[in-house]
Amino acid sequence: MKVTLMKINYCKGLLAILLPVLLASCGGSKTPKNAQGQLIGVSPRPKYYPPVPYGMVYVPSGTFHMGPSDEDVNYSFTARNKAISISGF
């Protein structure tokens, strides 16, 4: 008999703790009225541009041909131009 009363008191105490926690986690006065459960992002900030390291230049994305020039006739027959592509972020 004593064990069942202890279990009942334990369950009542656990319910008394969990009920306010569950109700508080569902929202309340801290959430804005228009949120309605959606995630709200951060406020708009200016776009971040990383600093350019010293001695570096900007290379735009695209494709170019790398290899011997047309002026070096002998080498242009043995080595072919290669198409290189550079992709941006």
Backbone as a chain_set.jsonl record, in Angstrom:
{"seq": "MKVTLMKINYCKGLLAILLPVLLASCGGSKTPKNAQGQLIGVSPRPKYYPPVPYGMVYVPSGTFHMGPSDEDVNYSFTARNKAISISGF", "coords": {"N": [[0.818, -1.198, 0.0], [1.948, 1.2, 0.763], [3.862, 1.575, -1.189], [2.421, 2.016, -3.565], [1.173, 4.461, -2.975], [3.417, 6.047, -2.896], [4.263, 5.893, -5.521], [2.129, 7.164, -6.782], [2.306, 9.743, -5.7], [4.806, 10.401, -6.751], [4.237, 10.397, -9.509], [2.368, 12.499, -9.594], [3.981, 14.642, -8.818], [5.873, 14.638, -10.907], [4.166, 15.209, -13.046], [3.351, 17.743, -12.269], [5.669, 19.155, -12.712], [6.322, 18.707, -15.436], [4.076, 19.603, -16.911], [3.931, 22.556, -16.817], [6.356, 23.019, -18.143], [5.949, 21.893, -20.692], [3.801, 23.472, -21.571], [5.017, 25.986, -21.638], [6.892, 25.599, -23.615], [5.49, 25.597, -25.957], [5.102, 28.123, -26.895], [3.947, 31.355, -26.27], [4.035, 34.46, -24.497], [6.456, 35.432, -25.378], [6.921, 34.999, -28.081], [6.419, 36.571, -31.276], [3.258, 37.865, -32.499], [2.744, 37.371, -35.2], [4.272, 35.173, -35.867], [3.468, 32.409, -35.845], [4.546, 29.814, -35.669], [6.504, 29.595, -37.647], [9.961, 29.646, -38.671], [12.029, 32.364, -37.916], [14.274, 34.415, -39.519], [17.511, 36.074, -39.295], [18.041, 39.612, -38.88], [18.282, 41.779, -41.771], [21.517, 42.167, -43.112], [24.47, 43.978, -44.218], [26.057, 42.847, -47.251], [28.733, 40.52, -47.101], [32.049, 40.935, -48.045], [34.955, 39.251, -48.574], [38.312, 40.134, -47.553], [40.795, 41.022, -49.984], [43.672, 39.165, -50.537], [47.102, 40.286, -50.24], [48.822, 41.023, -53.2], [47.248, 39.463, -54.854], [44.974, 39.013, -57.6], [41.745, 39.572, -59.068], [40.147, 36.977, -60.759], [37.892, 36.427, -63.189], [35.102, 34.115, -63.403], [34.867, 31.496, -65.82], [35.817, 30.193, -69.083], [38.958, 29.436, -70.538], [41.645, 29.095, -72.939], [44.575, 27.276, -72.537], [47.954, 26.989, -73.263], [50.468, 26.494, -75.86], [51.342, 29.367, -77.835], [50.251, 30.787, -81.009], [52.468, 31.698, -82.271], [54.655, 30.085, -81.734], [55.475, 27.787, -83.681], [56.635, 25.179, -84.023], [56.335, 23.987, -81.49], [53.586, 24.055, -81.187], [52.611, 22.025, -82.756], [53.237, 19.681, -81.375], [52.221, 19.928, -78.796], [48.996, 20.419, -77.59], [46.417, 22.912, -77.244], [44.692, 23.468, -74.173], [41.52, 23.407, -72.723], [40.534, 25.297, -70.03], [38.508, 25.64, -67.183], [37.179, 27.984, -64.895], [35.53, 28.186, -61.92], [33.269, 30.164, -60.016], [32.269, 31.152, -56.662]], "CA": [[0.0, 0.0, 0.0], [2.824, 2.363, 0.866], [4.565, 1.711, -2.46], [1.52, 2.605, -4.549], [1.016, 5.876, -2.654], [4.652, 6.724, -3.276], [4.246, 6.001, -6.98], [1.132, 8.175, -7.142], [2.891, 11.044, -5.377], [5.878, 10.624, -7.731], [3.596, 10.753, -10.785], [1.786, 13.835, -9.457], [5.091, 15.594, -8.822], [6.409, 14.673, -12.27], [3.173, 15.912, -13.858], [3.376, 19.157, -11.876], [6.867, 19.765, -13.308], [6.3, 18.602, -16.894], [2.985, 20.359, -17.511], [4.343, 23.936, -17.13], [7.438, 23.012, -19.134], [5.34, 21.652, -21.996], [3.017, 24.648, -21.964], [5.929, 27.091, -21.932], [7.628, 25.327, -24.845], [4.609, 25.77, -27.105], [5.025, 29.526, -27.296], [3.583, 32.195, -25.149], [4.129, 35.903, -24.716], [7.762, 35.806, -25.936], [6.918, 34.916, -29.54], [5.582, 37.59, -31.902], [1.917, 37.418, -32.883], [2.698, 36.934, -36.598], [5.219, 34.081, -36.108], [2.634, 31.253, -36.161], [5.317, 28.582, -35.764], [7.554, 29.615, -38.655], [11.272, 30.112, -38.245], [12.289, 33.749, -38.294], [15.702, 34.585, -39.734], [18.167, 37.226, -38.697], [17.743, 40.867, -39.564], [19.141, 41.949, -42.945], [22.836, 42.758, -42.88], [25.162, 44.246, -45.484], [26.718, 41.678, -47.806], [30.13, 40.403, -46.692], [33.055, 40.73, -49.073], [36.207, 38.939, -47.888], [39.419, 40.979, -47.999], [41.639, 40.461, -51.04], [45.046, 39.033, -50.044], [48.101, 41.122, -50.901], [49.44, 40.432, -54.39], [46.293, 38.654, -55.613], [44.085, 39.743, -58.492], [40.479, 38.895, -59.311], [40.037, 36.263, -62.031], [36.469, 36.109, -63.345], [34.817, 32.731, -63.77], [34.673, 31.278, -67.244], [36.692, 29.217, -69.729], [40.001, 29.978, -71.408], [42.511, 28.072, -73.529], [45.931, 27.378, -72.034], [48.878, 26.194, -74.044], [51.413, 27.267, -76.683], [50.742, 30.398, -78.672], [50.337, 30.537, -82.452], [53.775, 32.131, -82.757], [55.613, 28.991, -81.577], [54.923, 26.82, -84.639], [57.109, 23.811, -83.767], [55.768, 23.464, -80.246], [52.133, 23.946, -81.303], [52.258, 20.744, -83.38], [53.415, 18.574, -80.423], [51.378, 20.136, -77.611], [47.724, 21.047, -77.967], [45.807, 23.794, -76.25], [43.827, 22.801, -73.221], [40.457, 24.284, -72.228], [40.493, 25.354, -68.562], [37.346, 26.383, -66.701], [37.287, 28.5, -63.54], [34.189, 28.405, -61.393], [33.213, 31.063, -58.867], [31.642, 30.616, -55.448]], "C": [[0.857, 1.257, 0.0], [3.534, 2.644, -0.466], [3.665, 2.369, -3.499], [1.262, 4.076, -4.26], [2.249, 6.669, -3.051], [4.716, 6.905, -4.795], [3.266, 7.075, -7.437], [1.678, 9.576, -6.862], [4.011, 11.402, -6.362], [5.298, 11.063, -9.082], [2.98, 12.146, -10.723], [2.875, 14.91, -9.495], [5.695, 15.747, -10.211], [5.468, 15.426, -13.206], [3.172, 17.404, -13.541], [4.592, 19.871, -12.464], [6.767, 19.796, -14.829], [5.222, 19.451, -17.543], [3.366, 21.819, -17.775], [5.459, 24.01, -18.174], [6.873, 22.817, -20.529], [4.532, 22.858, -22.473], [3.913, 25.822, -22.335], [6.66, 26.863, -23.254], [6.777, 25.527, -26.095], [4.511, 27.216, -27.57], [4.732, 30.36, -26.083], [3.779, 33.654, -25.508], [5.448, 36.314, -25.344], [7.774, 35.785, -27.459], [6.034, 36.019, -30.111], [4.249, 37.006, -32.362], [1.873, 36.856, -34.306], [3.617, 35.75, -36.875], [4.496, 32.807, -36.538], [3.447, 29.985, -36.401], [6.407, 28.577, -36.813], [8.869, 30.067, -38.03], [11.482, 31.528, -38.755], [13.789, 33.925, -38.398], [16.256, 35.812, -39.047], [17.808, 38.481, -39.479], [18.698, 41.055, -40.746], [20.441, 42.67, -42.58], [23.461, 43.102, -44.216], [25.923, 43.003, -45.943], [28.203, 41.693, -47.443], [31.006, 40.148, -47.911], [34.373, 40.443, -48.374], [37.332, 39.831, -48.401], [40.266, 40.263, -49.05], [43.064, 40.362, -50.503], [46.016, 39.865, -50.869], [48.725, 40.37, -52.072], [48.505, 39.588, -55.235], [45.42, 39.559, -56.482], [42.821, 38.912, -58.688], [40.515, 38.258, -60.694], [38.572, 35.883, -62.181], [36.264, 34.654, -63.749], [34.546, 32.643, -65.261], [35.631, 30.22, -67.768], [37.726, 29.94, -70.569], [40.862, 28.83, -71.897], [43.938, 28.328, -73.093], [46.822, 26.484, -72.89], [49.785, 27.09, -74.874], [50.678, 28.285, -77.551], [50.907, 30.036, -80.15], [51.711, 30.891, -83.002], [54.817, 31.021, -82.659], [55.124, 27.805, -82.409], [55.357, 25.399, -84.316], [56.456, 23.211, -82.524], [54.257, 23.274, -80.363], [51.707, 22.656, -81.993], [52.362, 19.584, -82.38], [52.521, 18.718, -79.192], [50.124, 20.891, -78.039], [47.259, 21.991, -76.861], [44.839, 23.0, -75.386], [42.795, 23.802, -72.737], [40.386, 24.16, -70.711], [39.26, 26.156, -68.163], [37.565, 26.765, -65.242], [35.869, 28.764, -63.06], [34.266, 29.305, -60.167], [32.554, 30.39, -57.696], [30.231, 30.242, -55.732]], "O": [[0.544, 2.243, -0.667], [3.776, 3.798, -0.822], [4.138, 3.221, -4.252], [1.141, 4.871, -5.193], [2.149, 7.816, -3.488], [5.166, 7.939, -5.289], [3.55, 7.814, -8.38], [1.531, 10.482, -7.682], [4.149, 12.559, -6.759], [5.81, 11.986, -9.715], [3.06, 12.899, -11.694], [2.708, 15.954, -10.126], [5.995, 16.861, -10.642], [5.917, 16.19, -14.061], [3.012, 18.233, -14.437], [4.541, 21.08, -12.691], [7.095, 20.809, -15.447], [5.437, 19.975, -18.636], [3.138, 22.293, -18.889], [5.505, 24.936, -18.984], [7.281, 23.512, -21.459], [4.58, 23.217, -23.65], [3.595, 26.575, -23.255], [7.011, 27.823, -23.94], [7.322, 25.616, -27.195], [3.867, 27.48, -28.585], [5.227, 30.086, -24.989], [3.7, 34.037, -26.676], [5.565, 37.448, -25.809], [8.571, 36.496, -28.071], [5.017, 36.372, -29.513], [4.132, 35.801, -32.586], [1.067, 35.972, -34.599], [3.736, 35.347, -38.032], [4.895, 32.186, -37.524], [3.08, 29.168, -37.245], [7.182, 27.622, -36.868], [8.895, 30.763, -37.016], [11.148, 31.843, -39.897], [14.51, 33.611, -37.451], [15.552, 36.502, -38.309], [17.326, 38.404, -40.609], [19.815, 40.537, -40.719], [20.443, 43.651, -41.836], [23.038, 42.58, -45.248], [26.378, 42.206, -45.122], [28.849, 42.74, -47.473], [30.731, 39.252, -48.71], [34.874, 41.3, -47.646], [37.312, 40.243, -49.561], [40.43, 39.044, -49.002], [43.619, 41.366, -50.056], [45.784, 40.117, -52.052], [49.108, 39.208, -51.937], [48.935, 39.042, -56.251], [45.163, 40.714, -56.142], [42.831, 37.696, -58.496], [40.867, 38.908, -61.679], [38.056, 35.097, -61.386], [37.139, 34.038, -64.357], [34.061, 33.59, -65.88], [36.192, 29.443, -66.995], [37.421, 30.932, -71.232], [40.82, 27.729, -71.347], [44.461, 29.431, -73.247], [46.462, 25.347, -73.196], [49.868, 28.294, -74.632], [49.531, 28.072, -77.944], [51.619, 29.091, -80.49], [52.082, 30.433, -84.083], [55.775, 31.018, -83.431], [54.438, 26.923, -81.895], [54.526, 24.491, -84.332], [56.069, 22.042, -82.527], [53.701, 22.405, -79.691], [50.563, 22.228, -81.839], [51.643, 18.595, -82.523], [52.111, 17.714, -78.611], [50.199, 21.881, -78.766], [47.662, 21.872, -75.704], [44.256, 22.004, -75.815], [43.145, 24.926, -72.376], [40.202, 23.069, -70.173], [38.992, 27.218, -68.726], [38.072, 25.97, -64.451], [35.103, 29.476, -63.71], [35.208, 29.219, -59.379], [32.304, 29.185, -57.728], [29.526, 29.77, -54.84]]}, "num_chains": 1, "name": "protein.A"}
